[in-house]
Amino acid sequence: MAGLRDTLNRFRPAAAPGAPGRRGVPADRAAERESELTSLFAALAETEQKAEEIRQRATVEADRVRKDARLQAEAVVAEARLRAEALRSAAAAHTRASAERERVRARQATLNMTEQQGHRTAERLPGLVARAVSLAVDELSTTRAGSP
């Protein structure tokens, strides 16, 4: 009687057709792969489910992060607008103050020029009046001398 080992060797997968080899049952490679992969895919089903849950949580988290970033960006823009308005107001105040200083300086320069002109006029006026009187007297003298 054949032993257990001999009986099992008969069901051992046989090699591909070709040169004669040991005796056995032709191998069903597709069935072997399917049986091996079925258990592997069954084990991976749980992993796939976990991966899908992770993707869903990541999508929710990404949406939350985008929303938070949008709110933060809006806050930054609002603050920047307030700062820009404050800077514009400060620049306008600085410009107005600078213009006022220039106006005061120009007014003072005008007053100084007017005062200087007044002094020159006061200095020159007596001489000009004397000359005008002298010319008028000469003209009157000439006119009287030439009239009958």
Phi, psi and omega in degrees: 000143182281145180281172181300320181297317180295321179295316181291326179296335178292333182263008178293141179300139180269161179287173178296154179303147180152227181298144182297140178233201178290158181289149175174182179271138178302139183283140174255087185297321181298317180294321178297313180298317181298317181292323177292315185285333180300313180292323178295314179295325177297319178291326180284340181302317178295319179295320177298319179298317178297319179297319178295319177297319178296317178299317180296316178296321179295321178296315178297316180296319179296319177298318179295317180297317178298317180297314178299318180296320179297316179296319179295318179296319178297321178295319179296317180296317179298317178296320179296321178296318178297316180296321180297318179296318178297319179294320177298317179297317179296319179295320179295318178296319178297317179295317178297317180297319179296317179295321179296317177299318179294320179297315179297317180297316180294320179296317179296319178297320178295316178298318178298315180296319179297317179296316178298318179296321178297318178296315179297319179296316180297324179289320187272336187301313181301319179294319180292320178296316180299318180294317180297318179296317180298316179295321180293319179295316178299317181295318179294322179296317181293321181290322180288323181291327183271355180258142180283000000 
